[in-house]
Amino acid sequence: YLSKGLADKAAAEASQALARGAPRGAGLALLGDAFSRQGLHGEALERYREAREEDPYHAGAAMGEAWALLRLGRAEEARPLAEALLAEDAGSIERLMLAATARAETMDWAAALEVLETAVRVAPGRADVHHTIGDVAQSLGRFDKAVAAYREALKLDGGFADVRHKLARVLATRGQVAEAEQELIAALELVPTFAEATLELALLWR
């Protein structure tokens, strides 16, 4: 059910399984996943923590807890957990991305970029890795690197309207107005209701 996006049915099945005596750690972690898919990150956090009380070594629950904290804007709490998970398996792309996000959310941009450089070696074909590198590079003022990373992300997945918007903003800052215009028009062709891109295009034309 989770793989099909049916989070409410997944939650109901997990609850029924727990009532029938299924392992509590695994069941509570699945409930956390179901709540997370529905955007109920506070509820998800509670279930992940309960799962870890039942099974302290449940990696999925620990990952879920860290992501829930990040989505609740509690990056300072999430980072130690993210760093501990990365220390256990520094070759896991999911843990690398979690650590990179936690470092970026705590404004430790250089450390975030360091772990992202490892991530791109581990999974060079993942557009989200290049997207995040672009975001961090832009925060560091490394605009050439940001442009290259955003373009690599778009080469892997041209349907990223948000990446096109961010690329356009960097290009406009660098005076590459025609290229910025092309990216914004492409973003709006993908998502016609993309308000930020519409505003950016209006500002560019003005």
Residue pairs with C-beta under 8 A, 6 or more apart in sequence:
1 7
1 9
1 10
1 13
2 10
2 30
2 33
2 34
2 37
5 37
7 33
7 34
7 35
7 37
7 38
8 34
8 38
10 30
10 33
10 34
10 37
11 31
11 34
11 35
14 27
14 30
14 31
14 34
15 27
15 31
17 27
18 24
18 27
18 28
18 31
23 54
23 55
24 50
24 51
24 54
24 55
25 51
25 52
25 54
25 55
25 58
25 61
26 51
26 55
26 58
27 51
28 47
28 48
28 50
28 51
28 54
28 61
29 47
29 48
29 51
29 58
29 60
29 61
29 64
31 47
32 44
32 45
32 46
32 47
32 48
32 51
32 61
32 64
32 65
32 68
33 44
33 60
33 64
35 41
35 43
35 44
35 47
36 44
36 64
36 67
36 68
36 71
41 68
41 71
41 72
42 68
42 72
44 64
44 68
45 65
45 68
45 69
45 72
48 61
48 62
48 64
48 65
48 68
49 61
49 65
51 58
51 61
51 64
52 58
52 61
52 62
52 65
55 61
59 85
59 88
62 81
62 84
62 85
63 85
63 94
63 95
63 98
65 78
65 81
66 78
66 81
66 82
66 85
66 98
66 102
67 78
67 98
69 75
69 77
69 78
69 81
70 78
70 101
70 102
70 105
75 102
75 105
75 106
76 106
78 102
78 105
79 102
79 103
79 105
79 106
82 95
82 98
82 99
82 101
82 102
82 103
83 99
83 102
85 95
85 98
85 99
86 92
86 95
86 96
86 98
86 99
86 115
88 95
89 95
90 96
90 118
91 122
93 119
93 122
93 123
93 126
93 129
96 115
96 116
96 118
96 119
96 122
97 119
97 128
97 129
97 132
99 115
100 112
100 115
100 116
100 119
100 132
100 136
101 112
101 132
103 109
103 111
103 112
103 115
104 112
104 132
104 135
104 136
104 139
109 136
109 139
109 140
110 140
112 136
113 133
113 136
113 137
113 140
116 129
116 132
116 133
116 136
117 133
119 126
119 129
119 132
120 129
120 130
120 133
123 129
125 156
126 156
127 152
127 153
127 154
127 156
127 157
127 160
127 163
128 153
130 149
130 150
130 152
130 153
130 156
131 149
131 150
131 153
131 160
131 162
131 163
133 145
133 146
133 149
134 145
134 146
134 147
134 149
134 150
134 153
134 163
134 166
134 167
135 146
135 166
137 143
137 145
137 146
137 149
138 146
138 166
138 170
143 170
143 173
143 174
146 166
146 170
147 167
147 170
147 171
147 174
150 163
150 166
150 167
150 170
151 167
153 160
153 163
154 160
154 163
154 164
154 167
159 190
161 187
161 188
161 190
161 191
161 194
161 197
162 187
164 183
164 184
164 186
164 187
164 190
164 197
165 183
165 184
165 187
165 194
165 196
165 197
165 200
167 180
167 183
168 179
168 180
168 181
168 183
168 184
168 187
168 197
168 200
168 204
169 180
169 200
171 177
171 179
171 180
171 183
172 180
172 200
172 204
177 204
180 204
181 201
181 204
181 205
184 197
184 200
184 201
184 204
185 201
187 194
187 197
188 194
188 197
188 198
188 201
191 197
